[in-house]
Amino acid sequence: MLDSVVIKGEKIYAFDLVQASYEKKDSGKILVNTPEFLQNIIGGQVQMSSPGGLHTFLHRGMGTRHLPILWNGINIQSVVNGTFDYNLIPISLVGDISFYSFGSPTLTGNNSLAGVMNIEEHKNIGKLQVTTSVSTLQNYMLGVLSEIKTGKIVHQIGVSYSLDKNRFSYRDGNEIKTRATTDFHNRNIIYRNQIVINPKNTLEMDFWWQDASRNIPVSITSAPVDQKQNDRNLRLHLNHKYYASNYKFSSSLHYMKEGLDFFTPSIDSRSEVEIYQVGIEVTEHKKNDHHLFLKYRNDIAYPNFYTGTKTRHTINFGASKKIIINNKITSQISLRQDLVDKAWMPTAASILVNYKKASLNIARNYNLPGFNDLYWPSGGNINLKTERIVQAELGSKFDIQKFHFGSKVYFNIINDWIQWVPGNNGIFSPINQKKVRSTGLEMDICRMIDFKSFKLKSSVSYGFNSTTALEHYTVADQVGKQLIYVPKHKINTVISLHKKQFDASVTYRFTSKRYDTSDHSASLPANHLVDMHLGYQYSALTLQLNVQNILNEDYAIVRFFPLARRHFNLTIRYTLI
Amino acid sequence: MNKFLVVLIGFVIIFSSCEKDRVQFDNNFSTGIFVVNQGVFQSGTGTITYRNEANNILINDLFGSQNGGKALGNIAQSMIKFDNKYFIAVNNAAKIQVVNASDFKIVGEIPIELPRYFATDGVKLYVTSYNSDFASGKINEVDTKNLTISSSINVSNLPENLLFTGDKLYVTLNSPYGQSSQNVVVVDTKTNKISKSISVGDSPSSIVKDKNGDIWVSCAGDFAFEPENNTPGSLHRLRDDEKVASFIFGKDANGIALSPNGLVVDKDGDRMYFLMDNKVFAHDITDSTFEDESIYDGYFYGINYQSSTNRIFLADAKDFSSAGEVLFINPATNATGRFATGIVPGFIYFEE
């Protein structure tokens, strides 16, 4: 029962028993953008051509379309192209961002093959929080978040504006050149409230309006082109919760309107998508919880490059049961069945077993093709099959003397992997191309030392990934080759020091070479990045200076899209309790 | 040093890779087989593969090797030799890269929006180009001494391949996406003005001349939003600037209109070859109907014919993201061979 008036974040049921692999607060810093958060996840890598361009995340060798982004329980990835641009998250206005390497795939959506990202609301921010940052890349950000309590209603309102020019120099042979400005304007307004109607009933509303525009940089081997993108997103979520003695009933309504326009001198591409979702959930709280849900989602897309409006009706229902055997062993079994446009989809199932500090996850799930895969003019393939996955993850945490260890091993088999390939006349079209196996190991070691006047923390994380085609339905000699852009090895090390109001850290990140041709005839070299962070807190004021790429490494994630050399970022946050 | 640190550094060194030093070649590149590789779309660079069969030399990325690793630019389209220089059209980099024919070292660049294909009569050099609206373009004369564009003729639709014959320059005008063009324009090279426009089929693309002086034009057909609405490809014969014969192609097994790509003529000028429906087709100039005369199976991205050896060269772009291959076949003997290329080979050029 609730009687306090606070904006209280409750974990989505799917995450009740699983622990996030990485959370925003783990960085110990004020984050300026979401890619800064993602780069700490050892099992994946940020995939981008250039700052200001599309930023996605490849996790455990799987693609952006395999990683849903949840906002209040709804996946906000584009149903048109299957991606989500992490640049667009106004990180100063959101509370936690949590990354789950496995999550609970039966509960987090049909495409959560590579984990799940959960954007959570801010909790207890105080009266006012103002964050501003400036970077030598000529990037500027201001975010203001305020919380007001009136009677039984709590209001949170936030506005943010950022302008990222992403101006930086890069080496081209013996010359040092400067990248063109991205002029990336990102404006956001968020509003949340929570009304405690009575001790048994609460009503919540979340609203997120976004308008962003930018120039998309081209490769340094291309002539400059006027290439612009506009994103306009409106997201609304209403939720009612009723608390009975052993039950919680939750009903929710989502409405989203997503606009994505892309212009060049020869392209005028405009896409509008409307999404409606209604859902009910019932949770029985007792020793062994039961959870049932039923949702209906309708996606309506009317891009100007399709021949007509395309729709998708999805009904999904599922059930989950927690089994607490004793205080050492807990388990959760879940099932989900989706009905998409009157066709039954593969049944998703998962089982989670926690034993002391070890956990085992096993799941089967599937991924639906996106609208572009199906309806792209001259290339869409309406005969595509869904991708299907069987996956497992074994994780453990333990301490030896003063060292904390964590490890995970995982295994994924994806059938009917979808890929765009050229067909007759060189026109690209998606096909179910191969059967892919992704296996790997992630380890981290952490040591904290408390001295009298300061704390020292050091950690090392290592990730190994092998993602290869087990079967290739069109090019047999690609069997066994690591997929393009997927590094086999990653290392992150952090040494941080905290003394009274001061904190400082040095981060070293290593990414091994990545092939960027499918026959392995070309690869991008390994890179070594060192960043430094200095922080100072005085009363309500927090100051932070970050120096990134201290070693001036010339590197790229995508060939011919150089990334920034050494640059500085100053962030100031004022918090009024 | 801390043992842990030693292990870590060792680990990093093991898994790091080093860029290999580039080898510069002393050969003379005035003759040989050149393959223009487009490179990966958007994030790649075009490359030139050089093949000298007499000396058994194969160099991938000839331009990079001879110019300190410099990237040629995004989407290399075609090339031609003129005045002891090679002119390379680099489409998405908006330039013509000019190199010395002997050592392939950079001479200069000519800025030009979206260049496509060249033609020369040995005196003048022309290049077609698209405008950035991808709906119109230009037929440009190149000032090969000062490396500039000396004059341009604006045209509607997309100027593609060119054929020089006497003082006339025939230029195919391809269809912009969602629109339709059926014309070949004739440019009077004395005045650089269009003297005539000849209607052929939808999306005129390739153009050759046979032994009788007749001009043949292959048309790709127009692409529609829905592939089943694509218009049929066709082949047309022009004589005295009039269309005298047409061959309209049908549909493939999936009901999609067939679309020919590339058109070359053999050394005797009486037999043509082109790509269509995952096959290499032959068509004799004496045939009054189109026979289903495929001589080789496979999807190829480019085709050319080497008169001196009577061989058809076929560019295999494979999956468009890995190294390609050129296959050659002697249609008289069926002898075949192949050599590796860069990524997305699209244009094959012989200099003998």
Interface residues (C-beta under 8 A of the other chain):
Chain A: S49 G173 V218 S219 I220 T221 S222 A223 V225 T264 P265 S266 F305 Y306 T307 P377 S378 V421 P422 N424 N425 G426 I427 F428 V460 T474 V475 Q478 I484 K488 H489 I491 T493 F510 S512 K513 D516 T517 S518 D519 S521 A522 S523 P525 A526 H528 V558 R559 F560 F561
Chain B: F4 L8 F11 V12 F15 S16 S17 C18 E19 G39 V40 Q42 S43 G44 T45 G68 G69 K70 A71 L72 G73 N74 I75 N92 A93 A94 K95 E113 N131 S132 D133 F134 A135 A220 F223 A224 F225 E226 P227 D252 I256 S259 N261 D277 N278 Y299 Y301 A317 K318 D319 F320 S321 S322 A323 I343
